[in-house]
C-alpha cells in the first residue's frame, strides 16, 4: 500500500513539474508580423474553392462511371428478359421497359391528360 502512495506522489510531482515547465515556456503574444505571415501563406496556397471543385469533379467522375455501368446493366437485363418472353417488342422498348401500347391504354392516357 505504501508503494502505491509513493508512486502516486511521485507521479503528481512529475506532473506538477511538467506543468511548471509549460507555463514558463509559453508565450503570451505572437511574434511580430504574424498577421502578414498568415495572409501571405493563405495567398500562396490554392484557393479553397478550387480544391473543393477539384474534389467534387473527382467524386462526380467515379459516380458517373458507376451510374453508366448500372444503366447499361439494367438495359441489358431488360432486353434479355423481354426477348426471352418473346413478345416481339422493339429493342428500345425492351431496354427502357416501356409498357406495350394498345388502343385501350392510349385512350386511357388521353382521358387522363384531358382531365387536367
DONUTI-799344 format. One record per residue: x, y, z of N, C-alpha, C, O, CB in turn. Coordinates in nm, 2 decimals. Glycine has a CB too. Layout:
BEGIN
[[X Y Z] [X Y Z] [X Y Z] [X Y Z] [X Y Z]]
...
This chain:
BEGIN
[[0.08 -0.12 0.00] [0.00 0.00 0.00] [0.09 0.13 0.00] [0.06 0.22 -0.07] [-0.09 0.00 0.12]]
[[0.20 0.12 0.08] [0.28 0.24 0.08] [0.35 0.26 -0.05] [0.37 0.38 -0.09] [0.39 0.22 0.19]]
[[0.38 0.15 -0.12] [0.44 0.17 -0.25] [0.35 0.24 -0.35] [0.40 0.32 -0.43] [0.48 0.03 -0.31]]
[[0.22 0.21 -0.35] [0.13 0.27 -0.44] [0.12 0.42 -0.41] [0.10 0.50 -0.50] [-0.01 0.21 -0.42]]
[[0.12 0.46 -0.28] [0.11 0.60 -0.24] [0.23 0.68 -0.29] [0.22 0.79 -0.33] [0.09 0.62 -0.09]]
[[0.35 0.61 -0.27] [0.47 0.68 -0.31] [0.47 0.70 -0.46] [0.52 0.81 -0.51] [0.59 0.59 -0.27]]
[[0.43 0.60 -0.54] [0.43 0.62 -0.69] [0.33 0.73 -0.73] [0.35 0.80 -0.83] [0.40 0.49 -0.76]]
[[0.21 0.73 -0.66] [0.12 0.84 -0.69] [0.17 0.98 -0.66] [0.15 1.07 -0.73] [-0.02 0.82 -0.62]]
[[0.24 0.99 -0.55] [0.30 1.11 -0.51] [0.41 1.15 -0.61] [0.42 1.27 -0.64] [0.36 1.10 -0.36]]
[[0.49 1.06 -0.65] [0.60 1.08 -0.74] [0.54 1.13 -0.87] [0.59 1.22 -0.94] [0.68 0.96 -0.76]]
[[0.43 1.06 -0.92] [0.37 1.10 -1.05] [0.31 1.24 -1.04] [0.32 1.31 -1.13] [0.26 1.00 -1.08]]
[[0.24 1.27 -0.93] [0.19 1.40 -0.91] [0.30 1.51 -0.91] [0.28 1.62 -0.97] [0.11 1.41 -0.78]]
[[0.41 1.48 -0.85] [0.52 1.57 -0.85] [0.58 1.59 -0.99] [0.61 1.71 -1.03] [0.63 1.52 -0.76]]
[[0.59 1.48 -1.07] [0.63 1.50 -1.21] [0.53 1.58 -1.30] [0.58 1.66 -1.38] [0.65 1.35 -1.27]]
[[0.40 1.55 -1.27] [0.30 1.63 -1.35] [0.31 1.78 -1.32] [0.30 1.86 -1.40] [0.16 1.58 -1.32]]
[[0.33 1.81 -1.19] [0.34 1.95 -1.15] [0.47 2.01 -1.21] [0.46 2.13 -1.25] [0.35 1.96 -0.99]]
[[0.58 1.94 -1.21] [0.70 1.99 -1.27] [0.68 2.01 -1.42] [0.72 2.12 -1.47] [0.82 1.89 -1.25]]
[[0.61 1.92 -1.49] [0.58 1.94 -1.64] [0.49 2.06 -1.66] [0.51 2.14 -1.75] [0.52 1.82 -1.70]]
[[0.39 2.08 -1.57] [0.30 2.19 -1.58] [0.38 2.32 -1.56] [0.35 2.42 -1.63] [0.19 2.18 -1.48]]
[[0.47 2.32 -1.47] [0.56 2.44 -1.44] [0.64 2.48 -1.57] [0.65 2.59 -1.60] [0.64 2.42 -1.32]]
[[0.70 2.37 -1.63] [0.79 2.39 -1.75] [0.70 2.45 -1.86] [0.75 2.54 -1.94] [0.85 2.26 -1.79]]
[[0.58 2.40 -1.88] [0.50 2.45 -1.98] [0.46 2.60 -1.96] [0.46 2.68 -2.05] [0.37 2.36 -2.00]]
[[0.43 2.63 -1.83] [0.39 2.77 -1.80] [0.51 2.86 -1.83] [0.49 2.98 -1.87] [0.35 2.78 -1.66]]
[[0.63 2.82 -1.80] [0.75 2.90 -1.82] [0.78 2.93 -1.97] [0.83 3.03 -2.00] [0.87 2.84 -1.75]]
[[0.75 2.83 -2.05] [0.79 2.84 -2.19] [0.68 2.88 -2.29] [0.70 2.89 -2.41] [0.84 2.71 -2.24]]
[[0.56 2.91 -2.24] [0.46 2.96 -2.32] [0.47 3.11 -2.35] [0.51 3.19 -2.25] [0.32 2.93 -2.27]]
[[0.44 3.16 -2.47] [0.44 3.30 -2.50] [0.30 3.36 -2.49] [0.20 3.29 -2.52] [0.50 3.32 -2.64]]
[[0.30 3.48 -2.44] [0.17 3.55 -2.43] [0.12 3.62 -2.55] [0.01 3.65 -2.56] [0.18 3.65 -2.31]]
[[0.21 3.64 -2.65] [0.17 3.70 -2.77] [0.24 3.64 -2.89] [0.34 3.56 -2.87] [0.20 3.86 -2.77]]
[[0.20 3.67 -3.01] [0.26 3.62 -3.13] [0.38 3.70 -3.17] [0.40 3.81 -3.12] [0.16 3.62 -3.25]]
[[0.47 3.64 -3.25] [0.58 3.71 -3.30] [0.54 3.83 -3.39] [0.43 3.83 -3.44] [0.68 3.62 -3.37]]
[[0.63 3.93 -3.41] [0.59 4.04 -3.50] [0.55 4.00 -3.64] [0.60 3.90 -3.69] [0.71 4.14 -3.51]]
[[0.46 4.07 -3.70] [0.41 4.05 -3.84] [0.34 3.91 -3.85] [0.35 3.85 -3.96] [0.53 4.06 -3.93]]
[[0.28 3.86 -3.74] [0.21 3.74 -3.75] [0.10 3.74 -3.85] [0.09 3.65 -3.94] [0.15 3.70 -3.61]]
[[0.02 3.84 -3.85] [-0.10 3.85 -3.95] [-0.05 3.86 -4.09] [-0.11 3.80 -4.18] [-0.19 3.97 -3.91]]
[[0.06 3.93 -4.11] [0.12 3.94 -4.25] [0.16 3.80 -4.30] [0.14 3.76 -4.41] [0.23 4.04 -4.26]]
[[0.23 3.72 -4.21] [0.28 3.59 -4.25] [0.16 3.50 -4.28] [0.16 3.42 -4.37] [0.36 3.53 -4.13]]
[[0.05 3.51 -4.19] [-0.06 3.43 -4.22] [-0.13 3.46 -4.35] [-0.17 3.37 -4.43] [-0.17 3.44 -4.10]]
[[-0.14 3.59 -4.38] [-0.21 3.63 -4.51] [-0.12 3.59 -4.63] [-0.18 3.55 -4.73] [-0.23 3.78 -4.51]]
[[0.01 3.60 -4.61] [0.10 3.55 -4.72] [0.08 3.40 -4.75] [0.08 3.36 -4.86] [0.24 3.58 -4.69]]
[[0.07 3.33 -4.64] [0.06 3.18 -4.65] [-0.08 3.15 -4.72] [-0.09 3.06 -4.80] [0.07 3.11 -4.52]]
[[-0.18 3.22 -4.68] [-0.32 3.20 -4.74] [-0.32 3.23 -4.88] [-0.37 3.16 -4.97] [-0.42 3.28 -4.66]]
[[-0.25 3.34 -4.92] [-0.25 3.38 -5.06] [-0.16 3.29 -5.14] [-0.19 3.27 -5.26] [-0.20 3.53 -5.07]]
[[-0.06 3.23 -5.08] [0.02 3.14 -5.16] [-0.04 3.00 -5.18] [-0.01 2.93 -5.27] [0.16 3.12 -5.08]]
[[-0.13 2.96 -5.09] [-0.19 2.83 -5.10] [-0.31 2.84 -5.20] [-0.36 2.94 -5.23] [-0.25 2.78 -4.97]]
[[-0.34 2.72 -5.27] [-0.45 2.73 -5.36] [-0.58 2.76 -5.29] [-0.60 2.73 -5.17] [-0.46 2.59 -5.44]]
[[-0.67 2.82 -5.37] [-0.80 2.87 -5.31] [-0.88 2.75 -5.26] [-0.87 2.64 -5.33] [-0.88 2.95 -5.41]]
[[-0.95 2.76 -5.16] [-1.04 2.65 -5.10] [-1.14 2.62 -5.20] [-1.18 2.50 -5.22] [-1.10 2.70 -4.97]]
[[-1.19 2.71 -5.28] [-1.30 2.68 -5.38] [-1.24 2.60 -5.49] [-1.31 2.50 -5.54] [-1.35 2.81 -5.44]]
[[-1.12 2.62 -5.53] [-1.06 2.54 -5.63] [-1.04 2.40 -5.59] [-1.07 2.30 -5.66] [-0.92 2.60 -5.68]]
[[-0.99 2.38 -5.47] [-0.97 2.24 -5.42] [-1.10 2.17 -5.40] [-1.11 2.05 -5.43] [-0.89 2.24 -5.29]]
[[-1.21 2.24 -5.36] [-1.34 2.18 -5.34] [-1.39 2.14 -5.48] [-1.45 2.04 -5.49] [-1.44 2.28 -5.27]]
[[-1.37 2.23 -5.58] [-1.42 2.20 -5.71] [-1.35 2.08 -5.77] [-1.41 1.99 -5.83] [-1.40 2.32 -5.81]]
[[-1.22 2.07 -5.75] [-1.14 1.95 -5.79] [-1.19 1.82 -5.72] [-1.21 1.72 -5.79] [-0.99 1.97 -5.77]]
[[-1.22 1.83 -5.60] [-1.26 1.72 -5.52] [-1.40 1.67 -5.57] [-1.43 1.55 -5.58] [-1.27 1.74 -5.37]]
[[-1.49 1.77 -5.59] [-1.62 1.74 -5.64] [-1.62 1.68 -5.78] [-1.69 1.59 -5.81] [-1.71 1.87 -5.65]]
[[-1.53 1.73 -5.87] [-1.52 1.67 -6.00] [-1.46 1.53 -5.99] [-1.51 1.44 -6.07] [-1.42 1.75 -6.09]]
[[-1.37 1.50 -5.90] [-1.32 1.37 -5.88] [-1.43 1.27 -5.84] [-1.44 1.16 -5.89] [-1.21 1.37 -5.78]]
[[-1.51 1.31 -5.75] [-1.62 1.23 -5.70] [-1.72 1.21 -5.81] [-1.78 1.10 -5.83] [-1.69 1.29 -5.57]]
[[-1.75 1.31 -5.89] [-1.85 1.30 -5.99] [-1.81 1.20 -6.10] [-1.89 1.12 -6.15] [-1.87 1.44 -6.06]]
[[-1.68 1.20 -6.13] [-1.63 1.10 -6.23] [-1.66 0.96 -6.18] [-1.70 0.88 -6.26] [-1.48 1.13 -6.26]]
[[-1.63 0.94 -6.06] [-1.65 0.80 -6.00] [-1.80 0.76 -6.01] [-1.83 0.65 -6.04] [-1.59 0.79 -5.86]]
[[-1.88 0.86 -5.96] [-2.02 0.83 -5.96] [-2.08 0.81 -6.10] [-2.17 0.73 -6.12] [-2.10 0.94 -5.88]]
[[-2.03 0.90 -6.19] [-2.09 0.89 -6.33] [-2.05 0.76 -6.39] [-2.13 0.70 -6.46] [-2.03 1.01 -6.41]]
[[-1.93 0.71 -6.37] [-1.89 0.58 -6.43] [-1.97 0.47 -6.37] [-2.02 0.38 -6.44] [-1.74 0.56 -6.40]]
[[-1.99 0.47 -6.24] [-2.08 0.37 -6.18] [-2.22 0.38 -6.23] [-2.28 0.27 -6.25] [-2.08 0.39 -6.02]]
[[-2.27 0.50 -6.25] [-2.41 0.51 -6.30] [-2.42 0.46 -6.44] [-2.52 0.40 -6.47] [-2.45 0.66 -6.29]]
[[-2.33 0.49 -6.52] [-2.33 0.44 -6.66] [-2.33 0.29 -6.67] [-2.40 0.22 -6.74] [-2.21 0.50 -6.75]]
[[-2.24 0.23 -6.58] [-2.23 0.08 -6.58] [-2.37 0.03 -6.53] [-2.41 -0.07 -6.58] [-2.12 0.04 -6.48]]
[[-2.43 0.09 -6.43] [-2.56 0.04 -6.38] [-2.67 0.05 -6.49] [-2.75 -0.04 -6.50] [-2.60 0.12 -6.26]]
[[-2.67 0.16 -6.56] [-2.77 0.18 -6.66] [-2.75 0.08 -6.77] [-2.85 0.02 -6.82] [-2.76 0.33 -6.72]]
[[-2.63 0.06 -6.82] [-2.61 -0.04 -6.92] [-2.65 -0.18 -6.87] [-2.71 -0.26 -6.95] [-2.46 -0.04 -6.96]]
[[-2.62 -0.22 -6.75] [-2.65 -0.35 -6.69] [-2.81 -0.36 -6.69] [-2.86 -0.47 -6.72] [-2.59 -0.37 -6.55]]
[[-2.88 -0.26 -6.64] [-3.02 -0.27 -6.63] [-3.08 -0.28 -6.77] [-3.18 -0.35 -6.79] [-3.08 -0.14 -6.56]]
[[-3.03 -0.20 -6.87] [-3.08 -0.21 -7.00] [-3.06 -0.35 -7.06] [-3.15 -0.40 -7.13] [-3.02 -0.10 -7.09]]
[[-2.94 -0.41 -7.04] [-2.92 -0.54 -7.09] [-3.01 -0.64 -7.02] [-3.06 -0.73 -7.09] [-2.77 -0.58 -7.06]]
[[-3.03 -0.63 -6.89] [-3.13 -0.72 -6.83] [-3.27 -0.70 -6.88] [-3.33 -0.80 -6.91] [-3.13 -0.69 -6.67]]
[[-3.31 -0.58 -6.90] [-3.45 -0.56 -6.96] [-3.46 -0.62 -7.10] [-3.56 -0.68 -7.13] [-3.48 -0.41 -6.96]]
[[-3.36 -0.60 -7.18] [-3.36 -0.65 -7.32] [-3.36 -0.81 -7.31] [-3.44 -0.87 -7.39] [-3.24 -0.61 -7.40]]
[[-3.28 -0.87 -7.23] [-3.27 -1.01 -7.23] [-3.40 -1.07 -7.17] [-3.45 -1.17 -7.22] [-3.15 -1.06 -7.15]]
[[-3.46 -1.01 -7.07] [-3.58 -1.06 -7.01] [-3.70 -1.04 -7.11] [-3.79 -1.13 -7.11] [-3.61 -0.99 -6.88]]
[[-3.71 -0.93 -7.18] [-3.82 -0.91 -7.28] [-3.81 -1.00 -7.40] [-3.91 -1.05 -7.45] [-3.82 -0.76 -7.32]]
[[-3.68 -1.02 -7.45] [-3.67 -1.11 -7.56] [-3.69 -1.26 -7.52] [-3.73 -1.34 -7.61] [-3.53 -1.10 -7.62]]
[[-3.66 -1.29 -7.40] [-3.69 -1.43 -7.36] [-3.84 -1.46 -7.35] [-3.89 -1.57 -7.36] [-3.62 -1.46 -7.22]]
[[-3.92 -1.35 -7.32] [-4.07 -1.37 -7.32] [-4.12 -1.38 -7.46] [-4.23 -1.43 -7.48] [-4.13 -1.25 -7.25]]
[[-4.05 -1.33 -7.56] [-4.09 -1.34 -7.70] [-4.21 -1.26 -7.73] [-4.30 -1.31 -7.81] [-4.11 -1.49 -7.73]]
[[-4.23 -1.14 -7.68] [-4.35 -1.07 -7.71] [-4.33 -0.98 -7.83] [-4.42 -0.90 -7.87] [-4.38 -0.98 -7.59]]
[[-4.21 -0.98 -7.90] [-4.20 -0.91 -8.03] [-4.18 -0.76 -8.01] [-4.21 -0.68 -8.11] [-4.31 -0.94 -8.11]]
[[-4.14 -0.71 -7.90] [-4.12 -0.57 -7.88] [-3.99 -0.52 -7.93] [-3.90 -0.61 -7.95] [-4.14 -0.53 -7.73]]
[[-3.98 -0.40 -7.97] [-3.85 -0.35 -8.02] [-3.75 -0.34 -7.91] [-3.78 -0.35 -7.79] [-3.87 -0.20 -8.08]]
[[-3.62 -0.33 -7.95] [-3.51 -0.33 -7.86] [-3.52 -0.21 -7.76] [-3.49 -0.22 -7.65] [-3.38 -0.34 -7.93]]
[[-3.56 -0.10 -7.82] [-3.57 0.03 -7.74] [-3.68 0.01 -7.63] [-3.66 0.05 -7.52] [-3.59 0.15 -7.83]]
[[-3.79 -0.04 -7.67] [-3.90 -0.06 -7.58] [-3.85 -0.16 -7.47] [-3.89 -0.14 -7.35] [-4.02 -0.11 -7.64]]
[[-3.78 -0.26 -7.51] [-3.73 -0.36 -7.41] [-3.63 -0.30 -7.32] [-3.63 -0.33 -7.20] [-3.68 -0.48 -7.48]]
[[-3.54 -0.22 -7.37] [-3.43 -0.16 -7.29] [-3.49 -0.06 -7.19] [-3.44 -0.06 -7.07] [-3.33 -0.09 -7.38]]
[[-3.59 0.01 -7.23] [-3.65 0.11 -7.13] [-3.77 0.05 -7.05] [-3.82 0.12 -6.97] [-3.70 0.23 -7.21]]
[[-3.80 -0.08 -7.08] [-3.91 -0.15 -7.01] [-4.04 -0.07 -7.02] [-4.11 -0.05 -6.93] [-3.87 -0.17 -6.86]]
[[-4.06 -0.02 -7.15] [-4.19 0.05 -7.17] [-4.30 -0.05 -7.18] [-4.29 -0.16 -7.24] [-4.17 0.13 -7.30]]
[[-4.42 -0.01 -7.13] [-4.53 -0.09 -7.15] [-4.58 -0.10 -7.29] [-4.56 -0.01 -7.37] [-4.65 -0.05 -7.05]]
[[-4.65 -0.21 -7.33] [-4.70 -0.22 -7.46] [-4.81 -0.12 -7.48] [-4.89 -0.10 -7.40] [-4.75 -0.37 -7.48]]
[[-4.81 -0.06 -7.60] [-4.91 0.04 -7.63] [-5.02 -0.02 -7.70] [-5.00 -0.08 -7.81] [-4.84 0.16 -7.71]]
[[-5.14 -0.01 -7.65] [-5.26 -0.06 -7.71] [-5.36 0.06 -7.73] [-5.34 0.16 -7.67] [-5.32 -0.18 -7.63]]
[[-5.46 0.03 -7.80] [-5.56 0.14 -7.82] [-5.63 0.17 -7.68] [-5.65 0.29 -7.66] [-5.67 0.09 -7.92]]
[[-5.65 0.07 -7.60] [-5.72 0.09 -7.47] [-5.63 0.18 -7.38] [-5.67 0.27 -7.32] [-5.75 -0.04 -7.40]]
[[-5.49 0.15 -7.38] [-5.41 0.23 -7.30] [-5.39 0.37 -7.35] [-5.38 0.47 -7.27] [-5.27 0.16 -7.29]]
[[-5.39 0.39 -7.48] [-5.39 0.52 -7.54] [-5.51 0.60 -7.50] [-5.50 0.72 -7.47] [-5.37 0.51 -7.69]]
[[-5.62 0.54 -7.51] [-5.75 0.61 -7.48] [-5.75 0.65 -7.33] [-5.79 0.76 -7.29] [-5.87 0.53 -7.51]]
[[-5.70 0.56 -7.24] [-5.70 0.58 -7.10] [-5.60 0.70 -7.07] [-5.63 0.79 -6.99] [-5.65 0.46 -7.02]]
[[-5.49 0.70 -7.14] [-5.39 0.81 -7.12] [-5.45 0.94 -7.17] [-5.42 1.05 -7.11] [-5.26 0.78 -7.18]]
[[-5.52 0.94 -7.28] [-5.58 1.06 -7.34] [-5.68 1.12 -7.24] [-5.69 1.24 -7.22] [-5.64 1.03 -7.47]]
[[-5.77 1.03 -7.18] [-5.87 1.07 -7.09] [-5.80 1.13 -6.96] [-5.85 1.23 -6.90] [-5.96 0.96 -7.05]]
[[-5.69 1.08 -6.92] [-5.62 1.13 -6.80] [-5.56 1.27 -6.83] [-5.57 1.36 -6.74] [-5.50 1.04 -6.76]]
[[-5.51 1.29 -6.95] [-5.45 1.42 -6.98] [-5.56 1.52 -7.01] [-5.54 1.64 -6.99] [-5.35 1.41 -7.10]]
[[-5.67 1.47 -7.06] [-5.78 1.56 -7.09] [-5.85 1.62 -6.96] [-5.90 1.73 -6.96] [-5.89 1.49 -7.18]]
[[-5.84 1.54 -6.85] [-5.90 1.58 -6.73] [-5.82 1.69 -6.66] [-5.87 1.77 -6.58] [-5.91 1.46 -6.63]]
[[-5.69 1.70 -6.70] [-5.61 1.81 -6.64] [-5.64 1.94 -6.70] [-5.59 2.04 -6.67] [-5.46 1.78 -6.66]]
